[in-house]
Every structure is written in structure tokens, then in C-alpha cells.
Amino acid sequence: PDNKILIALALPGVRKEDVTVELRAWPEGPHDHLVVQGKRDDPDVDRWRRAELPSGRFRRTFKVHKGLKDSEITPRMDNGMLYLSYPRVSGPLAQPQGKRITL
């Protein structure tokens, strides 16, 4: 059995520099949050009548176990895909502070 959890996000056309990943403590719940946000810019957006990929800002929030540390999250961006992996919980963990994860 795999002891890691993997989150995969399709982000075609988004540069690594335009994405942030943050681990946020959520004091009133049983989970903390992993927040992925960024923007997709299309300089030619006014030329298009239709576009398969929307441009602009995006934000995704994932529930993660309490006590996950930012150092335990492994980010990787490859060919328009963002992969975030972290260990499965196997007991009580310390309370995290909010932290940004570097891609």
C-alpha cells in the first residue's frame, strides 16, 4: 500500500511563476486546507471568439489532515500538470502554522 496522497491538477498554459501553494491552518475544523491559486494569462484573448482554456485567476482548496507540515508536501510541475504529494496520517500530529510552499 502506498503511504502517500497525490493531488494532480491540470494547469495547461500556466507558468510555474504564476502558481502559489499554501498550507493554511483551520482552527475550527478537523482538517487544514491546502490552497492552490494562480492565473492563466492569454495576451491574445481579445482576438479569440472561443477559447478552450479560460484565462484569468483560479483557486482550488483541498482538505488535508491536521498537523501536516509544509516540509512534508512535495510539489512538482511538469508539462502543464501540478503534482502535490504528502504522507498519509498515522497518528496525532502537531498543529501547523500557515505556510507557502515553494514550487
C-alpha positions as CSV (number, residue, x, y, z in Angstrom):
1,P,0.0,0.0,0.0
2,D,1.2,3.5,-0.9
3,N,1.8,5.7,2.1
4,K,1.4,9.0,0.2
5,I,-1.6,11.0,-1.1
6,L,-1.2,12.6,-4.5
7,I,-3.2,15.6,-5.9
8,A,-2.9,16.2,-9.6
9,L,-4.1,19.4,-11.2
10,A,-4.2,20.1,-14.9
11,L,-2.9,23.7,-15.5
12,P,-2.1,23.9,-19.2
13,G,-0.7,27.3,-20.2
14,V,0.0,28.3,-16.7
15,R,3.6,29.2,-15.8
16,K,5.2,27.9,-12.6
17,E,5.8,31.5,-11.5
18,D,2.0,32.2,-11.7
19,V,1.0,29.5,-9.2
20,T,1.1,29.6,-5.4
21,V,0.5,26.7,-3.0
22,E,-0.2,27.5,0.7
23,L,-0.9,25.3,3.7
24,R,-3.5,27.1,5.9
25,A,-4.3,26.1,9.4
26,W,-8.1,25.9,10.0
27,P,-8.6,26.1,13.8
28,E,-12.3,25.3,13.9
29,G,-12.4,22.1,12.0
30,P,-11.0,18.6,11.8
31,H,-8.9,19.5,8.7
32,D,-6.5,22.1,7.4
33,H,-6.5,23.4,3.9
34,L,-4.1,23.2,1.0
35,V,-4.8,26.2,-1.3
36,V,-3.6,26.3,-4.9
37,Q,-4.1,29.6,-6.7
38,G,-2.8,31.4,-9.7
39,K,-3.6,33.0,-13.1
40,R,-3.6,32.0,-16.7
41,D,-2.8,34.9,-19.0
42,D,-3.7,34.9,-22.7
43,P,-2.3,38.1,-24.3
44,D,-4.4,37.4,-27.4
45,V,-7.7,36.9,-25.5
46,D,-9.4,39.8,-27.5
47,R,-8.6,38.0,-30.8
48,W,-10.5,34.8,-29.9
49,R,-14.1,34.2,-30.5
50,R,-13.9,31.0,-28.5
51,A,-11.2,29.6,-26.3
52,E,-10.9,26.1,-24.9
53,L,-9.0,27.3,-21.8
54,P,-10.3,30.2,-19.8
55,S,-7.9,33.0,-18.8
56,G,-7.9,34.8,-15.5
57,R,-7.5,33.8,-11.9
58,F,-8.2,30.4,-10.4
59,R,-8.3,28.9,-6.9
60,R,-8.6,25.3,-5.6
61,T,-8.9,24.3,-1.9
62,F,-8.2,20.8,-0.7
63,K,-8.8,19.4,2.8
64,V,-5.7,17.8,4.4
65,H,-5.2,16.2,7.8
66,K,-4.4,18.5,10.8
67,G,-0.8,18.8,11.6
68,L,0.6,18.4,8.1
69,K,3.8,20.3,7.8
70,D,4.8,22.3,4.7
71,S,8.1,20.4,4.6
72,E,6.1,17.2,4.1
73,I,4.5,18.5,0.9
74,T,6.4,17.7,-2.3
75,P,5.3,19.9,-5.3
76,R,6.3,19.2,-8.9
77,M,5.1,21.0,-12.1
78,D,5.6,19.1,-15.4
79,N,4.1,19.7,-18.8
80,G,1.1,21.7,-17.6
81,M,0.4,19.4,-14.6
82,L,0.9,20.3,-11.0
83,Y,1.5,17.3,-8.6
84,L,1.4,17.7,-4.9
85,S,2.2,14.7,-2.7
86,Y,2.2,14.3,1.1
87,P,2.3,11.4,3.6
88,R,-0.9,9.7,4.9
89,V,-1.6,10.4,8.5
90,S,-0.8,7.6,11.0
91,G,-1.3,9.2,14.4
92,P,-1.7,12.6,16.2
93,L,0.3,15.4,14.7
94,A,1.4,18.9,15.7
95,Q,-0.6,22.0,14.9
96,P,0.7,23.8,11.7
97,Q,1.1,27.5,11.1
98,G,0.1,28.9,7.7
99,K,2.9,28.5,5.2
100,R,3.6,29.0,1.5
101,I,5.1,26.0,-0.4
102,T,7.8,26.8,-3.0
103,L,7.3,25.1,-6.4
